[in-house]
């Protein structure tokens, strides 16, 4: 039967069904709204990124609505079937494994098709990792740039980061624990050693926020044998009034020595241009490092 709820959740019994985009917890299972639970209980189908994962959430809240698998590998073939159900008057709740569907999660294709077919799409707001991390970051939140998961391929990812080099707003990235160190290292190399906050395991037992310059966060992570939990990384925009520290220059020069094979002159030119510094200042520090490392470059 079509779903019939109060006010904003009423479905016309003579028309198509309704697609609900339902936010679910990002960690703590109790971070779900009463409205979300009510809708999940009453819909005809729950389209889930991982039926096993969502199944545990439904069992916890004693909900028995039937589950349909809907993820990035089957959304192209599964979307027409769900649209058919919606057009027949059935109601569907779209959920992802964590947070808000279609925000760096499957759902965009289904939502787009539902709109194109005149089906009502209703948001049921709740948890979102980006906003959750921003709210406690201590970084500027009046405006921010959401990137989500950066490209997997190195060349494309570097292209994304280069476009963000002059971004004045707080930048929000999602990344897996396996790739987070690589991402931070590349951000330092391309964008610079900015202040940031790494949020890990948010709302869970081992919730952690690592604050500091990106080189400090990277050093912290490098001391660990393993990194667990999905990560949300926030990077602060450049401070126009901030003077670049000697430590930042040294860290950048050392990184260039270790990761590139360019000449000392080219290295000095690149670092000086990146931070808007006199070349002689950068050259002086680079020469000290090169001599101390016995010509590692």
N, C-alpha and C positions, 0 to 999 in steps of 0.2 A: 504493500500500500504506500502511496505517496506520503511523505512526511508532512505533518501538520503541527506547527509549533506557534508560539505567541509572536505577535507583531512582526518583527523583521524576518522571522523564520517560517512564515506562512507560505504554503505552496498552493497554487490554483489547481484544484483537483481535475479540471478539464484541460489543463495545459501540460507543458513539459515538466519534468521533475526539476530538482534544484541541485546544483553542485556546491558543496560546502568545502572551503579551503580551511582546514582545521589545524591550528598550531598545537603541537604536543611538546612535552618536556624535553629539555636539552640535556638533562641528567637526572635530577631529583624527580622521581615519579609522581610526586604530589604537586608539581608545578603545572597544573592544568586547570582551566576554568570550569566552573559549574556548567556554563553554557556548552562548552566543548563536550563534556561528558554526556549531557542531555542529548545533544545532536548525534554523537557516536552511538548512543543507545537506540535512537529512533530511526536512523537512516536504513535504507534497504541494503546498501552495500558500503563497505569501507575499502577504498582503494589505497593500499599500503605499499610503501617502498620495500619493506621486508615484513612479510606476514607473521613470521615468528617473533620478531621484535615487537610489532604492534599487538600481536596476540597476547603477549605478556602484560602489556599495558591494559588491554581490555579485560583480561582475567582479574587483574588487580582491582579493577573497579566494577567487576561483576557485569560486564557488558558482553552480550552474545551475538552482536551483529555479524553477518557473514563477511569474510575478508576476501579481497581480490588482489592479487599481486600486480603492482604497477611501479616499475622502476626504469632506469635509463636504458636498459637492454631490451625491454619489451614494450615501451610506451608507444612506439610507432604502430605496432600491430594491435595493442590493447585499447588504444584511444577510440577507434571506431566502435568497438563493442560497448564501451562505456557511454559514448554519445548516444548510441541506439537505446540503451537502457534509460538514459535521461529523457530522451525524446518520447519514450513510452510512458513517462510519468513517474519513473522511479527516482529516488533520491540517493545521492552518492556523497560520501565524505572522503575528501582527499587528504591523506596524511603522509608525512615523511618519517624517517627514523627519529629525527630530533628537530625541534624548532618549527619554522614556518615553511610549508611546501612552496616550491618554485623559486625560493630564494637560495640559490646554490644547491638546489635539490630538484628531483623530478617534479613535473606538474605543469610546466609552461605550455607544453603541447596540448594537454587536455583542456586547460583553461582557455587557451586561444580558440580551440575548436568549439568549445561550449559557447563562447561569446559569438562566434561566427554563425552558430545555429540558433541563436536567440534564446539560449538557456540561461537562466539566472545564476550568476556566480556570487556566492555570499562568503565574505571573509569572517572567520571566527578567530580573532587575534589571541596571541599568547606569547610564549617564549620565543626569543630570537637571540642567537649567540652574539651577533654583532652589537645589537643595542645593549644586551646584558653586559658585555665587556666594556663598552663605551661608558655606561652609567657609573662604573666604579674605577675607571682608568685614571681620572684626574687630568686627562688631556682635554683640549678644546672640543666641545661637542655641539657648538652652534652650527657648524657645518662640517661634513665629513665625506670622504670618498670611499665607497664600498667596492672592493675588487673581488671579494670572494676567493675561490681557489685560483691561483695563477696558473698559466699554461704549463702543461707537463713538459713540452719540448723546450730545451734550453734556449734556443735562438728566439723563439716566440716570447718566452718569459722575459728574456733580457730586453726585448723590444717593448714589452709592457712597462717594465721598470724604468726604461729611459724616458718614456712619456710622462712618468710620474716624478721625474727629477725636480721639476719646478712646482709641483703641486703644493699649494699653501695650506690645504686643509688636512686634518687628521685622516690617515689612510688605514683602512681596515682590510686585512687579509685573513682568509681561512687557509689552513694547511695541515697536512697529516704529520704525526710525530716523526715519521721516517724522513720527511723532507724539510722539516722546519729549520734545521741548522743550515742546510744549503740555501734556503730562501733568505735567511737573515744575512748570510755571508754575501750573497749577491746584491741585496739591498744596500749593504754597507759599501760595496764596491761601486755600484752604479749611482745610488742616490746620496750616500754619505752616512756617516755615523750619527744618526739622529737619536733623540730620546724616544723610547718606546715602552710598551707594556705587552708582555706575553701572558695571555690568559689560557689556563690549561685545566681540564676537568671541572669546568664551571658547574656549580650547584651540586657536585658530587662530594664524597667523603674526602678525597685528596685534592680539592680545589686549590689552585695556586695562581698567584699573580706575580710575575717577575718584572720589576720596574728598573729602568736605568737606560744608559746609552746602549745601542745595539751591540757594540763590542762587549759590553759587560754582560748582556743577556746571553750572547753567544758563548762567552767564557763560562758562564754558569752552566749552560747546557752541555758544554764540552767535558765537564767534570763528571757527567753522569754516564753510567754504563748503558742505560736504556731510558727512553723518553716515552711516556704513555699518555694516551688521551688526545682527542682532537684539539687543535690549537687555534686560537684567535689572536692574531698579532696586530697591534695598533702602533702606527708610526706617526710621530708628531711632525707637523709641517715645519719648515725652516724658520728660525728666529732671526729676523733681519738685523736685530741689534746685538746678536750674540757673536762674540769673538771666537774664532776657531782655536781650540786649545792645542798646545804642543803635542799632547797625548793623542789627539785625533789625527794630527798630521803624521806622527810616527806610526800609528796603527795603519793608516792608509798606505804609507810608503812600504812598510813591512809586507802588507798584503800584496802590493804590486810586485815586490821582489819575489814573493813566493808563488804567485799565480800567473805572471807574465814573463816574457823574455825580451821585452823592449829595452832599449838603451837607457842609461841613467838620465841623459838629456831629455828623452821622450817621456820618461816617468815623471821627471820634475815638471815638465810642461803640462802634462795631464792633471797632476795633483794640484798644481797652482791654479789652473783654469777652473777646476772643479770647485775649489773653495775660495776663489777670488783672492789669492794671496800673491805676494811678490815671489818671483822664481828663486831669488837668492836665499830667501828664508827656507823654502822647501829644499833647495839644493844642499843647504848647510846640514839639515837634519838627515837627508838621504845619504849624504857622504859619511856621516857619523855611523849610521846604521850599517852601511856597506862595509866600512872598515872594521866595525865590531864583529860582523858576521864573516869576516875574511873573504869578502868578494862573493857572497852567495848569489848575487844577481848575475 
